Amino acid sequence: MSVDSPYAHRAWGTELNVEFPMVSDFERTVLRDYDAATSDDVPFLSGIGKHCAFLVDAEGVLRGVWYPPKSGGLSPVQEVLDAARALSG
């Protein structure tokens, strides 16, 4: 999911041969609801999406949340992948 438009997702999906649906949060609703936007104290970048990971099971239950470290960078990708694999059995 990203705040990019569905049109941008379609273009990326085609260009990168993505075989799964990408979800657009163009209105930034999920971004706000999940506290996944940068704060207002980030010069020139307030309100943009952070690189967070949310693990949701087949029933729609939120099973894990990972926010990027305060020092910057991505959420722990391998940890997220391991949790997803464990959830899928």
C-alpha positions in Angstrom: 0.0 0.0 0.0 1.2 3.5 -0.7 -0.3 6.9 -1.1 0.3 6.8 -4.9 -2.6 6.7 -7.2 -4.1 3.5 -8.6 -2.9 4.6 -12.0 0.7 4.8 -10.7 0.3 1.3 -9.1 -0.9 -0.1 -12.4 2.0 1.4 -14.3 4.5 0.1 -11.7 2.8 -3.3 -11.7 3.1 -3.6 -15.4 6.7 -2.3 -15.5 7.9 -4.6 -12.6 5.7 -7.6 -13.4 4.0 -7.4 -10.0 1.6 -10.3 -9.6 -0.3 -9.2 -6.6 -2.8 -6.3 -6.1 -1.4 -3.0 -4.8 -3.6 -0.9 -2.7 -3.8 2.9 -3.0 -4.3 5.1 0.0 -4.5 8.2 -2.2 -6.7 10.0 0.3 -4.2 9.2 3.1 -6.9 7.7 5.4 -4.9 4.6 6.4 -1.8 6.7 6.7 -3.5 8.8 9.4 -5.4 6.0 11.1 -2.2 3.9 11.6 0.1 6.8 12.5 2.2 6.0 9.5 2.9 9.6 8.4 6.0 11.7 9.3 5.4 14.3 11.9 5.2 18.0 11.4 8.7 18.5 12.8 10.3 16.9 9.7 11.3 19.9 7.6 9.8 19.8 4.1 8.6 16.2 4.5 5.8 16.4 7.1 2.8 14.2 6.4 4.5 11.8 3.9 4.3 8.0 4.5 6.9 6.2 6.6 8.1 2.8 5.5 6.0 0.8 8.0 4.8 -2.8 7.9 1.5 -4.1 9.0 0.7 -7.8 9.1 -2.9 -8.7 8.6 -4.2 -12.3 8.7 -6.8 -13.9 6.4 -9.6 -12.8 8.8 -8.5 -9.2 8.7 -7.0 -9.2 12.2 -3.9 -7.0 12.7 -1.1 -9.4 13.8 2.0 -7.3 13.7 3.1 -3.7 13.3 6.6 -2.5 12.5 7.6 1.2 12.4 11.0 2.3 11.0 13.7 2.9 13.6 14.0 6.5 15.0 17.5 6.7 13.4 15.9 6.3 10.0 15.7 3.5 7.4 13.2 0.7 6.9 11.3 -1.4 9.3 13.1 -4.8 9.9 12.3 -6.6 6.6 13.5 -10.0 7.6 11.6 -9.9 10.9 8.4 -9.0 9.0 8.9 -11.8 6.4 9.6 -14.3 9.2 6.4 -13.3 11.0 4.3 -13.6 7.8 5.7 -17.1 7.2 5.0 -18.2 10.7 1.4 -16.9 10.4 0.8 -18.8 7.2 1.9 -22.0 8.8 
